[in-house]
Amino acid sequence: MINRELQKRILSSIILIPISIFFIFQGSVFFAFFLSIFFLIVSYEWIKMNKNDILKIIGILFICFSFYLAYLLREKFSIGIFSLILIICIFTDLGGYIFGKIFKGPKLIKISPKKTYAGAIGGFILSLSAAIVYIKSSTIGTVTYLNLSIWISNNPLLDNIFYLFVLIISFISQCGDLIISYFKRLANIKDTGSLLPGHGGLLDRVDGIIFAIPVSYLLLIYLK
């Protein structure tokens, strides 16, 4: 069962990731179009999941706000900064899945039975490791166009701020995952949709990201 689930996840990722990378690197109108499609799908899944009209409206407004800030992060800061946020969130989720499967252990919270303390710690470890590798690799060869100068420095204080930034975004991403899990539990459903085999709905994949984006934007505005 696990192998079959992993196969579905891998196949979905092979399709979704290259498409996402293409639109993110294109930027401008292409990226706005990409975000618009994502917004419509995620909003549909949110509306379908909730019965309360007020929650539907609040959710859609928040999703719209988050996607707008995602556009600003890509266009106002740099593709490198936006990619860094995605890497933190993706590897937080991946770390939670891998460490949770391997170490199992005590459950983290009742609203999401599959979440464990080991998974939460794994999310922090893997996201921080991936972020460090990403930053280090951005100084090699021609990858400097990613424009990560805000983090590239020999200043130990800036390094510590970077580590703290990654851990904060990883924490927010995990909280976002739990928040959507709470609403799924209220709706008595396992996934927000079935668009992505092995993953569920699109909202299942971006639940942590839509919460991490606004926090990232506010922190980066302050740091800049």
FENBELPE-V646861 format. One record per backbone hydrogen bond with DSSP energy under -1.0 kcal/mol. NH is the residue of the N-H (numbers start at 1). CO is the residue of the C=O. E is the energy in kcal/mol with one decimal. If there is no record, write none. Layout:
nh:NH co:CO e:E
nh:NH co:CO e:E
This chain:
nh:5 co:1 e:-2.3
nh:6 co:2 e:-2.7
nh:7 co:3 e:-2.3
nh:8 co:4 e:-2.0
nh:9 co:5 e:-2.3
nh:10 co:6 e:-2.7
nh:11 co:7 e:-2.5
nh:12 co:8 e:-2.4
nh:13 co:9 e:-2.4
nh:14 co:10 e:-2.4
nh:15 co:11 e:-1.3
nh:16 co:12 e:-2.9
nh:17 co:13 e:-2.6
nh:19 co:15 e:-1.1
nh:20 co:16 e:-2.5
nh:21 co:17 e:-2.8
nh:22 co:18 e:-2.3
nh:23 co:19 e:-1.9
nh:24 co:20 e:-2.4
nh:25 co:21 e:-2.6
nh:26 co:22 e:-1.8
nh:27 co:23 e:-2.0
nh:30 co:27 e:-1.0
nh:31 co:27 e:-1.4
nh:32 co:28 e:-2.3
nh:33 co:29 e:-2.5
nh:34 co:30 e:-2.3
nh:35 co:31 e:-2.7
nh:36 co:32 e:-2.0
nh:37 co:33 e:-2.1
nh:38 co:34 e:-2.1
nh:39 co:35 e:-2.9
nh:40 co:36 e:-2.3
nh:41 co:37 e:-2.1
nh:42 co:38 e:-2.9
nh:43 co:39 e:-2.6
nh:44 co:40 e:-2.1
nh:45 co:41 e:-2.3
nh:46 co:42 e:-2.2
nh:47 co:43 e:-2.7
nh:48 co:44 e:-2.6
nh:49 co:45 e:-1.6
nh:50 co:46 e:-1.6
nh:56 co:52 e:-2.0
nh:57 co:53 e:-2.1
nh:58 co:54 e:-2.8
nh:59 co:55 e:-2.7
nh:60 co:56 e:-2.3
nh:61 co:57 e:-2.5
nh:62 co:58 e:-2.3
nh:63 co:59 e:-2.7
nh:64 co:60 e:-2.6
nh:65 co:61 e:-2.3
nh:66 co:62 e:-2.7
nh:67 co:63 e:-2.5
nh:68 co:64 e:-2.1
nh:69 co:65 e:-2.1
nh:70 co:66 e:-1.8
nh:71 co:67 e:-1.8
nh:72 co:68 e:-2.0
nh:73 co:69 e:-2.6
nh:74 co:70 e:-1.9
nh:75 co:71 e:-2.5
nh:76 co:72 e:-3.4
nh:78 co:73 e:-1.4
nh:80 co:146 e:-1.1
nh:82 co:78 e:-2.1
nh:83 co:79 e:-2.5
nh:84 co:80 e:-1.9
nh:85 co:81 e:-1.8
nh:86 co:82 e:-1.9
nh:87 co:83 e:-2.6
nh:88 co:84 e:-2.4
nh:89 co:85 e:-2.2
nh:90 co:86 e:-3.1
nh:91 co:87 e:-2.6
nh:92 co:88 e:-1.5
nh:93 co:89 e:-2.1
nh:94 co:90 e:-2.5
nh:95 co:91 e:-2.5
nh:96 co:92 e:-2.1
nh:97 co:93 e:-2.1
nh:98 co:94 e:-2.8
nh:99 co:95 e:-2.5
nh:100 co:96 e:-1.6
nh:101 co:97 e:-2.0
nh:102 co:98 e:-2.3
nh:103 co:99 e:-2.7
nh:104 co:100 e:-1.1
nh:108 co:115 e:-3.0
nh:112 co:109 e:-1.1
nh:115 co:112 e:-2.0
nh:117 co:106 e:-1.7
nh:120 co:116 e:-2.1
nh:121 co:117 e:-2.5
nh:122 co:118 e:-2.5
nh:123 co:119 e:-2.1
nh:124 co:120 e:-1.6
nh:125 co:121 e:-2.5
nh:126 co:122 e:-2.8
nh:127 co:123 e:-1.9
nh:128 co:124 e:-2.1
nh:129 co:125 e:-2.3
nh:130 co:126 e:-2.5
nh:131 co:127 e:-2.3
nh:132 co:128 e:-2.2
nh:133 co:129 e:-2.2
nh:134 co:130 e:-2.4
nh:135 co:131 e:-2.4
nh:136 co:132 e:-2.6
nh:137 co:133 e:-2.5
nh:138 co:134 e:-1.2
nh:139 co:136 e:-1.2
nh:140 co:137 e:-1.5
nh:143 co:140 e:-1.8
nh:146 co:143 e:-1.8
nh:147 co:144 e:-2.0
nh:151 co:148 e:-2.4
nh:152 co:148 e:-1.2
nh:159 co:155 e:-1.8
nh:160 co:156 e:-2.2
nh:161 co:157 e:-2.1
nh:162 co:158 e:-2.3
nh:163 co:159 e:-2.3
nh:164 co:160 e:-2.3
nh:165 co:161 e:-2.7
nh:166 co:162 e:-2.5
nh:167 co:163 e:-2.2
nh:168 co:164 e:-2.4
nh:169 co:165 e:-2.5
nh:170 co:166 e:-2.5
nh:171 co:167 e:-2.2
nh:172 co:168 e:-2.6
nh:173 co:169 e:-2.4
nh:174 co:170 e:-2.0
nh:175 co:171 e:-2.3
nh:176 co:172 e:-2.6
nh:177 co:173 e:-1.9
nh:178 co:174 e:-2.0
nh:179 co:175 e:-2.5
nh:180 co:176 e:-2.2
nh:181 co:177 e:-1.9
nh:182 co:178 e:-2.0
nh:183 co:179 e:-1.7
nh:184 co:180 e:-2.2
nh:185 co:181 e:-2.2
nh:186 co:182 e:-2.1
nh:187 co:183 e:-1.9
nh:189 co:184 e:-2.4
nh:196 co:200 e:-3.0
nh:199 co:196 e:-2.2
nh:200 co:196 e:-2.7
nh:206 co:202 e:-1.7
nh:210 co:206 e:-2.6
nh:212 co:208 e:-2.0
nh:213 co:209 e:-2.5
nh:215 co:211 e:-1.0
nh:216 co:212 e:-2.7
nh:217 co:213 e:-2.6
nh:218 co:214 e:-2.2
nh:219 co:215 e:-2.4
nh:220 co:216 e:-2.7
nh:221 co:217 e:-2.2
nh:222 co:218 e:-1.7
nh:223 co:219 e:-2.5
nh:224 co:220 e:-2.4
